[in-house]
Amino acid sequence: MSVDKVPMTVEGHAELEKELQHRKSVERPRIIQAIAEARAHGDLSENAEYHAAKESQGLNEARVSDLEDKLSRADVIDVTKLSGDRVVFGATVDLIDDDTEEEVTYRIVGEYEADVKAGKVSVTSPIARALIGKRAGDVAEVTTPRGSRTYEVIKIGFKG
């Protein structure tokens, strides 16, 4: 695994920690119990419940390892302490799509916390890369899988 630090908001870090705790304190004991109950049924070679529980255990432990890795490499950035007039990691940016005149708002977050439907775009996404360094009034040209788009930066803010 890479030891590169990964930028992450305080909010994104807390979500990953919450999931990790849930997997360790709720899912892990539930799966162990399911394995114990399935074992009690006897012959393990044809015991579907046992095999399903063991598979769940493997998936859960893999996710726990993945979360621990992400959290260990997190470079947590408190967005509420940021300011300025340029788009940077953590900024919330109001844009107007030059083609549709539609106003959209995106928050630039770490890649593990991106959720486009919630308006959170990864710092490594094409739109974030096009916006980084821009000021209000600037135009960003974004190449997407559906073609090229042009956005005008209306407002830049920093909120948690």
DRENLOLUM-785096 format. One record per atom (N, C-alpha, C): z, y, x; residue number from 1. Coordinates in steps of 0.05 Angstrom, whole numbers, plus 5000, padded with zeros to 4 digits. Last residue first. Layout:
<atoms>
    up  north  east   nr
     Z      Y     X  NUM
...
</atoms>
This chain:
<atoms>
    up  north  east   nr
  5140   5485  4643  160
  5149   5458  4647  160
  5142   5439  4625  160
  5086   5528  4660  159
  5109   5522  4643  159
  5115   5492  4647  159
  5044   5577  4677  158
  5061   5556  4690  158
  5085   5552  4672  158
  4975   5595  4664  157
  5004   5597  4660  157
  5018   5574  4675  157
  4918   5633  4656  156
  4931   5614  4673  156
  4961   5617  4670  156
  4861   5644  4615  155
  4889   5649  4621  155
  4900   5626  4638  155
  4805   5634  4618  154
  4815   5656  4602  154
  4844   5664  4611  154
  4750   5614  4653  153
  4779   5614  4654  153
  4789   5639  4639  153
  4695   5583  4623  152
  4706   5609  4633  152
  4736   5607  4631  152
  4654   5528  4641  151
  4678   5538  4628  151
  4686   5565  4640  151
  4600   5487  4632  150
  4609   5512  4644  150
  4633   5522  4628  150
  4577   5422  4651  149
  4590   5440  4631  149
  4599   5465  4647  149
  4529   5370  4658  148
  4542   5393  4669  148
  4553   5411  4647  148
  4541   5302  4633  147
  4525   5325  4642  147
  4542   5348  4652  147
  4576   5263  4621  146
  4558   5271  4600  146
  4541   5295  4607  146
  4608   5258  4666  145
  4589   5236  4661  145
  4569   5244  4639  145
  4605   5327  4692  144
  4618   5305  4679  144
  4598   5282  4674  144
  4615   5380  4732  143
  4596   5358  4728  143
  4611   5335  4716  143
  4628   5446  4718  142
  4639   5420  4719  142
  4617   5399  4714  142
  4639   5510  4741  141
  4617   5491  4734  141
  4628   5463  4739  141
  4676   5563  4718  140
  4677   5538  4733  140
  4654   5520  4722  140
  4685   5632  4727  139
  4671   5611  4713  139
  4671   5586  4731  139
  4740   5679  4719  138
  4722   5663  4735  138
  4708   5642  4718  138
  4778   5699  4684  137
  4752   5712  4685  137
  4731   5697  4702  137
  4832   5681  4725  136
  4823   5689  4698  136
  4797   5705  4701  136
  4809   5643  4782  135
  4826   5663  4770  135
  4816   5668  4742  135
  4810   5580  4819  134
  4798   5600  4802  134
  4819   5619  4791  134
  4837   5540  4846  133
  4830   5564  4861  133
  4818   5586  4844  133
  4811   5488  4808  132
  4830   5495  4829  132
  4819   5520  4844  132
  4767   5474  4775  131
  4784   5496  4767  131
  4803   5506  4790  131
  4743   5429  4797  130
  4726   5453  4793  130
  4744   5478  4787  130
  4785   5393  4795  129
  4774   5401  4822  129
  4757   5426  4819  129
  4791   5388  4740  128
  4812   5400  4756  128
  4802   5410  4783  128
  4742   5363  4727  127
  4749   5389  4716  127
  4770   5403  4732  127
  4743   5314  4756  126
  4723   5334  4762  126
  4730   5362  4751  126
  4811   5297  4778  125
  4789   5296  4759  125
  4768   5318  4765  125
  4856   5301  4808  124
  4833   5290  4821  124
  4808   5289  4803  124
  4895   5319  4774  123
  4887   5337  4795  123
  4862   5327  4810  123
  4881   5299  4707  122
  4889   5292  4735  122
  4879   5313  4754  122
  4903   5336  4651  121
  4881   5325  4667  121
  4891   5321  4696  121
  4927   5337  4587  120
  4936   5335  4615  120
  4913   5321  4631  120
  4918   5337  4533  119
  4911   5361  4548  119
  4920   5361  4577  119
  4925   5290  4508  118
  4948   5308  4507  118
  4943   5334  4523  118
  4878   5266  4520  117
  4883   5271  4492  117
  4907   5291  4489  117
  4884   5257  4575  116
  4865   5278  4566  116
  4871   5285  4537  116
  4933   5249  4615  115
  4928   5240  4588  115
  4910   5262  4575  115
  4964   5235  4677  114
  4942   5246  4662  114
  4939   5233  4635  114
  5001   5214  4710  113
  5011   5225  4685  113
  4989   5238  4668  113
  4978   5198  4757  112
  4992   5178  4741  112
  5003   5188  4715  112
  4956   5244  4780  111
  4938   5224  4769  111
  4952   5203  4752  111
  4992   5304  4760  110
  4986   5282  4778  110
  4970   5260  4764  110
  4957   5358  4725  109
  4980   5341  4731  109
  4972   5320  4752  109
  4941   5415  4693  108
  4933   5399  4716  108
  4958   5385  4726  108
  4926   5422  4626  107
  4948   5424  4646  107
  4940   5406  4668  107
  4881   5458  4585  106
  4887   5435  4602  106
  4910   5442  4621  106
  4852   5477  4525  105
  4874   5482  4544  105
  4880   5456  4559  105
  4794   5509  4499  104
  4809   5485  4505  104
  4831   5493  4525  104
  4752   5536  4450  103
  4773   5542  4469  103
  4789   5516  4473  103
  4681   5536  4445  102
  4706   5524  4438  102
  4727   5530  4459  102
  4630   5551  4456  101
  4649   5573  4450  101
  4676   5562  4441  101
  4595   5513  4475  100
  4604   5510  4447  100
  4622   5533  4437  100
  4582   5531  4527   99
  4561   5519  4509   99
  4570   5520  4480   99
  4628   5548  4552   98
  4606   5567  4549   98
  4585   5557  4529   98
  4692   5538  4532   97
  4668   5523  4538   97
  4644   5542  4532   97
  4745   5572  4558   96
  4725   5572  4537   96
  4701   5558  4547   96
  4814   5554  4572   95
  4785   5557  4579   95
  4769   5561  4554   95
  4876   5559  4601   94
  4861   5563  4576   94
  4832   5569  4584   94
  4917   5517  4638   93
  4894   5535  4639   93
  4880   5535  4612   93
  4975   5510  4673   92
  4963   5506  4646   92
  4941   5527  4644   92
  4987   5481  4737   91
  4979   5503  4720   91
  4970   5494  4693   91
  4994   5437  4769   90
  5015   5444  4751   90
  5009   5466  4732   90
  4957   5461  4824   89
  4970   5438  4812   89
  4993   5448  4793   89
  4926   5524  4805   88
  4937   5505  4825   88
  4948   5481  4809   88
  4889   5581  4795   87
  4894   5554  4785   87
  4903   5536  4808   87
  4921   5644  4808   86
  4901   5624  4814   86
  4909   5597  4802   86
  4962   5679  4805   85
  4939   5684  4788   85
  4916   5665  4793   85
  5032   5657  4800   84
  5008   5666  4814   84
  4985   5670  4794   84
  5081   5606  4806   83
  5070   5629  4794   83
  5045   5637  4809   83
  5132   5555  4797   82
  5106   5564  4807   82
  5098   5590  4793   82
  5175   5535  4774   81
  5180   5552  4797   81
  5154   5563  4809   81
  5157   5500  4736   80
  5170   5524  4726   80
  5176   5544  4749   80
  5141   5455  4764   79
  5120   5475  4755   79
  5133   5501  4746   79
  5164   5424  4815   78
  5175   5437  4792   78
  5157   5460  4784   78
  5138   5364  4839   77
  5135   5393  4839   77
  5145   5405  4813   77
  5149   5309  4879   76
  5155   5322  4853   76
  5154   5352  4856   76
  5113   5264  4902   75
  5119   5291  4913   75
  5124   5308  4888   75
  5123   5195  4904   74
  5120   5219  4888   74
  5129   5244  4904   74
  5130   5146  4926   73
  5110   5163  4939   73
  5107   5190  4925   73
  5166   5121  4894   72
  5173   5125  4922   72
  5154   5144  4936   72
  5138   5118  4845   71
  5161   5136  4847   71
  5169   5141  4876   71
  5099   5080  4859   70
  5091   5107  4851   70
  5114   5127  4854   70
  5133   5035  4869   69
  5115   5046  4890   69
  5107   5075  4884   69
  5157   5028  4820   68
  5174   5034  4843   68
  5157   5046  4866   68
  5111   5015  4789   67
  5126   5039  4783   67
  5144   5047  4807   67
  5097   4966  4814   66
  5078   4988  4813   66
  5093   5015  4809   66
  5142   4935  4802   65
  5135   4940  4830   65
  5116   4965  4832   65
  5138   4935  4746   64
  5162   4946  4759   64
  5156   4953  4788   64
  5090   4908  4740   63
  5091   4936  4732   63
  5116   4949  4744   63
  5105   4858  4759   62
  5083   4872  4773   62
  5084   4902  4766   62
  5143   4844  4722   61
  5152   4848  4750   61
  5130   4863  4766   61
  5111   4840  4676   60
  5132   4859  4677   60
  5140   4865  4706   60
  5077   4797  4691   59
  5066   4823  4684   59
  5087   4845  4686   59
  5115   4756  4697   58
  5098   4764  4719   58
  5086   4792  4715   58
  5136   4753  4645   57
  5154   4760  4668   57
  5137   4769  4691   57
  5092   4737  4616   56
  5104   4763  4611   56
  5122   4772  4634   56
  5088   4686  4638   55
  5066   4705  4642   55
  5077   4733  4637   55
  5135   4663  4619   54
  5131   4666  4649   54
  5109   4686  4655   54
  5124   4665  4565   53
  5146   4680  4575   53
  5144   4684  4605   53
  5081   4629  4563   52
  5077   4657  4554   52
  5099   4675  4565   52
  5106   4582  4580   51
  5084   4593  4596   51
  5079   4623  4588   51
  5143   4575  4538   50
  5152   4578  4565   50
  5130   4592  4582   50
  5110   4570  4494   49
  5129   4592  4494   49
  5138   4597  4523   49
  5082   4522  4506   48
  5067   4548  4505   48
  5086   4572  4507   48
  5092   4469  4541   47
  5109   4487  4526   47
  5097   4515  4527   47
  5076   4425  4570   46
  5061   4432  4546   46
  5076   4452  4528   46
  5111   4425  4614   45
  5082   4423  4619   45
  5065   4430  4594   45
  5164   4423  4599   44
  5153   4449  4606   44
  5122   4448  4609   44
  5202   4390  4553   43
  5178   4387  4570   43
  5164   4414  4574   43
  5252   4431  4523   42
  5244   4406  4537   42
  5220   4409  4555   42
  5273   4475  4501   41
  5256   4459  4484   41
  5247   4433  4498   41
  5297   4504  4540   40
  5314   4487  4524   40
  5298   4469  4506   40
  5257   4537  4557   39
  5265   4515  4574   39
  5281   4494  4558   39
  5258   4576  4517   38
  5235   4558  4519   38
  5241   4533  4536   38
  5306   4601  4530   37
  5303   4588  4504   37
  5280   4568  4505   37
  5294   4621  4581   36
  5316   4602  4578   36
  5313   4587  4551   36
  5252   4656  4569   35
  5247   4634  4587   35
  5269   4612  4583   35
  5280   4693  4537   34
  5258   4678  4525   34
  5251   4653  4542   34
  5315   4714  4575   33
  5326   4700  4552   33
  5304   4682  4539   33
  5278   4739  4608   32
  5295   4718  4620   32
  5307   4701  4597   32
  5260   4778  4572   31
  5241   4757  4582   31
  5257   4733  4594   31
  5305   4809  4566   30
  5293   4797  4542   30
  5275   4774  4551   30
  5315   4828  4619   29
  5334   4810  4606   29
  5322   4795  4581   29
  5266   4860  4624   28
  5272   4838  4643   28
  5292   4818  4630   28
  5269   4899  4582   27
  5248   4878  4583   27
  5255   4854  4600   27
  5318   4928  4596   26
  5312   4917  4569   26
  5292   4894  4570   26
  5322   4943  4650   25
  5347   4938  4634   25
  5342   4926  4606   25
  5270   4946  4671   24
  5291   4932  4685   24
  5314   4924  4667   24
  5241   4975  4633   23
  5230   4949  4642   23
  5252   4933  4656   23
  5272   5021  4630   22
  5268   5005  4606   22
  5259   4976  4615   22
  5266   5042  4682   21
  5293   5034  4672   21
  5290   5015  4648   21
  5211   5053  4682   20
  5222   5034  4701   20
  5249   5024  4691   20
  5208   5092  4642   19
  5194   5066  4638   19
  5206   5045  4656   19
  5238   5132  4667   18
  5246   5122  4641   18
  5234   5095  4636   18
  5206   5143  4712   17
  5233   5132  4716   17
  5244   5120  4690   17
  5160   5163  4686   16
  5158   5139  4701   16
  5185   5126  4706   16
  5184   5210  4663   15
  5172   5189  4646   15
  5169   5163  4661   15
  5199   5238  4709   14
  5220   5229  4691   14
  5209   5207  4672   14
  5149   5250  4730   13
  5167   5234  4746   13
  5188   5222  4727   13
  5129   5285  4691   12
  5116   5260  4696   12
  5133   5240  4711   12
  5167   5328  4696   11
  5164   5314  4671   11
  5151   5286  4675   11
  5155   5345  4747   10
  5182   5336  4742   10
  5182   5318  4716   10
  5090   5322  4768    9
  5108   5342  4756    9
  5135   5329  4751    9
  5065   5303  4831    8
  5074   5295  4805    8
  5092   5317  4794    8
  5024   5281  4885    7
  5037   5303  4870    7
  5043   5294  4842    7
  5041   5231  4930    6
  5025   5237  4906    6
  5039   5259  4891    6
  5035   5215  4999    5
  5051   5227  4977    5
  5031   5235  4955    5
  5015   5152  5025    4
  5008   5180  5019    4
  5026   5190  4996    4
  5020   5101  5040    3
  5045   5116  5040    3
  5040   5146  5034    3
  4989   5046  5007    2
  4987   5071  5021    2
  5014   5085  5019    2
  5000   4976  5017    1
  5000   5000  5000    1
  5000   5025  5018    1
</atoms>
